[in-house]
Amino acid sequence: MKIQILIMAGLVWTGIATAGGKVTLTTGHTDMGVVYDNGEFTMDIHYDVTDTAYPAKQVILFVSKIAMTTVPSDPVYNFLGPAGAPVWILPQVQDPTLLFLGFGSDELPAGVFQNDTVRIQLKDVKGPGEFAMFASDPFGIPIPIMNTRDGISADDVYPFVAGSDAHFNFAFSKPGKYRVTLETTGTLPDGTVISTGDVTYTFRVARAGSPEL
């Protein structure tokens, strides 16, 4: 396995590991990108640190063991599981030791979709535990957006504005490999609905006490 450690502006360490044709992203600003180009509507992964775009199937998104915490006792966090249970969270606020994950729509031109908005829908999650994506409001109150604990439905959706960047908390209840499948749809000015099709993102959540890579 080849590990490349990069230093950006002498401040932020970030890492890329490559093996078997797969790229593992371990730290740094990373977006699940939504792209519309010459009639092609797709989703990919954009690693801002090196300004590189990858097909989703080529990348493993790494959740370090240092992301492990416990579910708070406040009932507003019940959607993550019982209080005190372990949970691994990639945080909404950037931590240089963890992957800073979100969505990017810089490649969605204005005026292509009605209201300049598309919808990112959770379609499926395969893994050893539960998955959730939630925001934290200015007062620190969690706002669940996608959550498998209550099943996957049409409510597990995020309306995303063209030309924006949005980061969230990504939570996993157990270590192991997760395959999170998303679909983005958008409505063209004439009312036609187009889709990226199902796109699967792979996460690897590290167990406490295990090697990081």
Phi, psi and omega per residue, in radians:
M1 nan 2.298 3.121
K2 -1.742 2.212 3.119
I3 -2.027 2.207 3.108
Q4 -1.897 2.162 3.088
I5 -1.893 2.183 -3.084
L6 -1.964 2.573 3.020
I7 -2.065 2.083 -3.123
M8 -1.757 2.135 3.114
A9 0.926 0.438 3.102
G10 1.212 0.189 -3.026
L11 -2.102 -0.808 -2.960
V12 -1.894 2.131 3.038
W13 -1.487 2.460 3.065
T14 -2.571 2.786 -3.023
G15 -2.404 2.569 3.005
I16 -2.286 2.239 3.049
A17 -2.029 2.387 -3.133
T18 -2.152 2.397 3.101
A19 -2.871 2.360 3.060
G20 1.016 0.555 3.136
G21 1.420 -0.021 3.115
K22 -1.800 2.575 3.075
V23 -1.930 2.193 3.072
T24 -1.821 2.105 3.114
L25 -1.710 2.152 -2.991
T26 -1.897 -0.567 3.131
T27 -2.573 2.939 3.042
G28 1.736 2.870 -3.100
H29 -1.197 2.068 -3.082
T30 -2.366 2.347 3.133
D31 -2.133 2.417 2.864
M32 -1.408 1.814 -2.965
G33 -1.510 2.536 3.015
V34 -1.974 2.154 -2.952
V35 -2.221 2.340 2.978
Y36 -2.207 2.041 -3.058
D37 -2.521 2.044 3.112
N38 0.895 0.778 3.092
G39 1.484 -0.122 3.113
E40 -1.648 2.222 -3.099
F41 -1.992 1.996 -3.002
T42 -2.473 2.958 2.971
M43 -2.202 2.506 3.133
D44 -2.506 -2.828 3.017
I45 -2.223 2.235 3.119
H46 -1.989 2.122 3.114
Y47 -1.712 1.788 -3.010
D48 -1.109 -0.504 -3.075
V49 -1.018 -0.725 -3.138
T50 -1.932 0.078 -3.111
D51 0.929 0.880 -3.098
T52 -2.110 2.356 3.060
A53 -1.816 2.393 3.126
Y54 -2.204 2.576 2.923
P55 -1.083 2.491 -3.098
A56 -0.989 -0.648 -3.075
K57 -1.210 -0.223 -3.110
Q58 -1.574 -0.170 -2.922
V59 -2.047 2.478 2.922
I60 -1.941 2.187 3.114
L61 -1.624 2.019 -2.969
F62 -1.630 2.301 3.082
V63 -1.958 1.830 -3.053
S64 -1.124 2.710 3.073
K65 -1.093 -0.385 3.121
I66 -1.310 -0.103 3.036
A67 -1.392 -0.156 -3.093
M68 -1.263 2.321 3.068
T69 -2.509 -2.831 3.084
T70 -2.217 2.689 3.134
V71 -1.181 2.211 3.133
P72 -1.074 2.770 -3.134
S73 -1.322 -0.327 3.133
D74 -1.065 2.240 -3.100
P75 -1.012 -0.363 -3.137
V76 -1.136 -0.251 3.119
Y77 -1.732 0.205 -3.106
N78 -1.045 -0.426 -3.135
F79 -1.146 -0.243 3.097
L80 -1.601 -0.134 -3.106
G81 2.135 -3.057 -3.111
P82 -1.190 2.577 3.120
A83 -0.971 2.361 3.126
G84 1.547 -0.175 3.125
A85 -1.262 2.576 3.105
P86 -1.175 2.547 3.063
V87 -2.647 2.456 3.127
W88 -1.832 2.179 -3.057
I89 -2.253 2.150 2.876
L90 -1.461 2.045 -2.947
P91 -1.400 2.717 3.105
Q92 -1.175 -0.536 3.117
V93 -1.669 2.369 -3.006
Q94 -1.105 2.286 3.027
D95 -2.133 2.081 -3.049
P96 -1.094 -0.219 3.138
T97 -1.645 -0.037 -3.095
L98 -2.290 2.836 3.033
L99 -1.163 2.342 3.117
F100 -1.834 1.648 -2.906
L101 -1.860 2.466 3.072
G102 -2.832 -2.765 3.085
F103 -2.047 2.520 3.101
G104 -2.244 2.340 3.100
S105 -2.209 0.568 3.085
D106 -1.060 -0.430 -3.101
E107 -1.674 0.347 3.006
L108 -1.874 1.853 -3.121
P109 -1.157 2.555 3.065
A110 -1.138 2.515 3.062
G111 1.556 -0.099 -3.129
V112 -1.375 -0.701 -3.083
F113 -1.994 2.628 3.098
Q114 -0.992 2.330 -3.129
N115 1.048 0.267 -3.121
D116 0.902 0.645 -3.067
T117 -2.332 2.441 3.015
V118 -2.114 2.957 -3.095
R119 -2.120 2.143 3.099
I120 -1.734 2.013 -3.024
Q121 -1.926 2.308 2.998
L122 -1.320 2.174 -3.094
K123 -1.850 -0.643 -3.047
D124 -2.886 2.618 3.009
V125 -2.396 2.218 3.042
K126 -2.073 2.185 -3.123
G127 3.088 3.130 -3.082
P128 -1.367 -0.203 -3.079
G129 -2.551 -2.788 -3.113
E130 -1.633 2.673 3.118
F131 -2.152 2.467 3.033
A132 -2.527 2.578 2.994
M133 -2.183 2.197 -3.111
F134 -2.521 2.715 3.064
A135 -1.753 2.822 2.998
S136 -2.057 2.181 -3.120
D137 -1.341 3.066 -3.078
P138 -1.011 -0.317 3.130
F139 -1.726 0.105 3.122
G140 1.458 0.129 3.135
I141 -1.395 2.263 -3.109
P142 -1.314 2.496 3.092
I143 -2.148 1.721 -3.134
P144 -1.105 2.393 3.115
I145 -2.035 -0.826 3.060
M146 -2.283 2.414 -3.081
N147 -2.779 2.163 -3.141
T148 -1.471 -0.256 -3.038
R149 -1.098 -0.509 3.094
D150 -1.849 0.357 -3.113
G151 1.539 2.836 3.129
I152 -1.782 2.195 -3.099
S153 -2.485 -3.064 3.111
A154 -1.125 -0.258 3.123
D155 -1.328 -0.278 -3.133
D156 -1.486 1.256 -3.005
V157 -2.502 2.608 3.085
Y158 -2.227 2.033 3.036
P159 -1.302 2.173 -2.989
F160 -2.109 2.237 -3.077
V161 -1.522 2.405 3.123
A162 -1.037 2.487 3.077
G163 1.310 0.439 -3.084
S164 -2.185 3.039 3.131
D165 -2.411 2.226 -3.068
A166 -2.379 2.291 -3.134
H167 -2.058 2.575 -3.061
F168 -2.413 3.038 2.972
N169 -1.559 2.250 3.102
F170 -1.960 2.091 -2.983
A171 -2.079 2.487 3.139
F172 -2.356 2.361 -3.016
S173 -1.526 -0.282 -3.135
K174 -2.513 2.724 3.048
P175 -1.273 2.812 3.108
G176 2.277 -2.926 -3.082
K177 -1.712 2.295 3.092
Y178 -2.127 2.459 3.013
R179 -2.059 1.894 -3.065
V180 -1.823 2.060 -3.079
T181 -1.826 2.231 -3.142
L182 -2.131 2.743 2.988
E183 -2.398 2.328 3.058
T184 -1.893 2.291 3.075
T185 -2.140 2.653 3.096
G186 -2.553 2.644 -3.139
T187 -1.863 2.118 3.115
L188 -1.271 2.851 -3.107
P189 -0.960 -0.498 -3.135
D190 -1.494 0.070 3.116
G191 1.663 -0.086 3.119
T192 -1.252 2.272 3.105
V193 -1.685 2.198 3.102
I194 -2.079 2.772 -3.024
S195 -2.380 2.617 3.006
T196 -1.346 -0.213 -2.930
G197 1.339 3.024 3.138
D198 -1.238 2.288 3.122
V199 -2.204 2.207 -3.064
T200 -1.841 2.261 3.085
Y201 -1.899 2.357 -3.100
T202 -1.813 2.234 3.075
F203 -1.997 2.532 2.990
R204 -2.186 2.043 -3.082
V205 -1.747 2.111 -3.046
A206 -1.410 2.404 3.091
R207 -1.344 2.487 3.077
A208 -0.993 2.305 3.133
G209 1.531 -0.117 3.138
S210 -1.572 2.804 3.019
P211 -1.043 2.568 -3.092
E212 -1.154 -0.697 -3.120
L213 -2.270 nan nan
